[in-house]
Amino acid sequence: MSKIGIFYGSASGVTQSVAMKIRKRLGQDICDLYNMEEDFDDVDDMLKYDFLLFGCSTWGAGEVQSDWRDPLFEMSVDKPDFSGKTIALFGAGDCVDHGEHFVSALGTLYDDFTKYGATLVGAIPTDGYTYKNSFAERDGTLVGLAFDEVNESGKTQGRLDTWIEVIRAHFPSAEGEAQTEAA
Ligand SMILES: Cc1cc2nc3c(=O)[nH]c(=O)nc-3n(C[C@H](O)[C@H](O)[C@H](O)COP(=O)(O)O)c2cc1C
């Protein structure tokens, strides 16, 4: 069975926690987890997989979490080929104090990886979200799973459940493993 590579950058552990839940839900055995800070060497780590999940919180004013900066720069030079690869995105943000740039890092990842040929799945309706502006909003959807543990922690589990069902249709899944277990 094809494996899924989950690559995430997380400064205070919020996106990391969701990355671990996603892995549990899709199947521990078929998901390899990479912390961009500790486990990522170069883009070849990603190109081993046909199915990829990228997690990134937003910092600064709409910028990617710092562990993503160098990898994205290196990719802009190397222009890797992600054609034929299916990707989905997730990341933490703050829709109140940073509502002008809510989860905007996901928009940056979307632009970069689709530019390199990847196919995105797992965009979600903006219904239920409140923010002023987001670079991750495209055509009335957010390009990935957005969650806000600062202001809306009670919504994260439901948002994750809904999103997992959306991406499950496009990603390999370990039958029977933790399918119904609360994350
Ligand atoms: C200095 C600072 C800047 C931030 N900038 C943004 C931002 O531009 N957009 C956003 O949605 N959230 C922003 N946030 C909120 C973080 O994304 C949020 O705290 C998130 O939970 C961090 O997730 P992590 O632990 O996975 O890195 C910012 C937080 C801080 C402290």
The ligand as an ORCA input file, in Angstrom:
! r2SCAN-3c Opt
* xyz 0 1
  C       3.770     37.022     16.825
  C       2.650     36.163     16.307
  C       2.243     36.310     14.995
  C       1.186     35.542     14.487
  N       0.741     35.735     13.190
  C      -0.349     35.070     12.758
  C      -0.883     35.333     11.460
  O      -0.383     36.151     10.676
  N      -1.997     34.638     11.075
  C      -2.602     33.714     11.893
  O      -3.612     33.122     11.495
  N      -2.104     33.448     13.136
  C      -1.004     34.089     13.584
  N      -0.502     33.833     14.827
  C      -1.148     32.800     15.668
  C      -0.456     31.435     15.599
  O      -0.531     30.895     14.294
  C      -1.154     30.503     16.590
  O      -0.714     30.844     17.895
  C      -0.944     29.034     16.324
  O      -1.722     28.291     17.223
  C       0.502     28.577     16.418
  O       0.557     27.229     16.005
  P       1.865     26.316     16.139
  O       2.064     26.031     17.613
  O       1.524     25.079     15.397
  O       3.004     27.059     15.542
  C       0.549     34.578     15.338
  C       0.988     34.435     16.660
  C       2.015     35.207     17.150
  C       2.427     35.050     18.588
*
